[in-house]
Amino acid sequence: MSQGLETPRQTFIDRRNYDAGDRSPICERRQFANSHEGLTPEAAELAHAIDEYKVRHRRRFITYEEMLAVVQSLGYHK
């Protein structure tokens, strides 16, 4: 018997195929540290570029090849 109590229904969101568009992610994906505090400006720029790459490509961790591509996109070369 129902006593008139209803539980709210939650909608399941399959985040594997979820398109967030240009909105910011709920949490940042950091591979190396929990914050960029204490980094030199150059290191902070690299860390920010890597974080942007991971969010844009939906990657939790990146490979050395991907890191090299990020470094080169910032203008560094051998």
N, C-alpha and C positions, 0 to 999 in steps of 0.2 A: 504494500500500500504506500502510496505517495502522500506525504504530509504537506505538499505545497512548496517544498524546498527544492530549488533548482540550482545546479552548479553552473557557473559561467563556462561557456565553451571557448576554448582557445584555438586559434587558427594556427596550423603548422606552416612554417615558412621553410621551404627547402633552400638553404643558403648556398648549396652547391651550384645552383643555377640562378641565384638571385642577382639581379642587375641593380647595383646601388647608384648607378649613374655618376654624377659629379659630386654626390654627397660624401661627406667625410666618413671614414670608417668608425665604428663604435669604439674600437680599441686599436692602438697602433701595433704593428707587427715589428718587434725589435729582435734581431738575431744576436746582437753582441752585448747589449746592456739595457738596463731599465730606463735610463735617461741619457741625455746628451750633456748633462751638467759636467763642468770641469774639462771639457774638450777645448782644444784650440779652435779658433774660427775655421781653419781649413778642415780639421777633423769633423767638426760639427756639420760643415757643408757636405762632406762625404756621407756622414751618417744620415743626414736628411735625404740626400739623393738616393741612398740605398733603401731607406724606408719608403720613399715615394715609389721606387721601382717595385718593391714587394707588394705594395697595395695595388698599384696599377695592374700588375700581372698575377695578383692573387696567389702570392708565394709566401710561405712561412719562412723558408730558408732559401738562400740562393747559392748557386755554384760559383766556383772561382771564375769561370768564363763569364757568368752574368755580372760578377763584381768587376771584372776587367772592363766590360762594356759600360758599366756605370762610371767608372773612373775615366775612361776615354771620353764619355759624353760630357764630362766636366772640363775637358781640354787637356788632360794629362797625356803625355806620350813618353816613350823611352828615348 
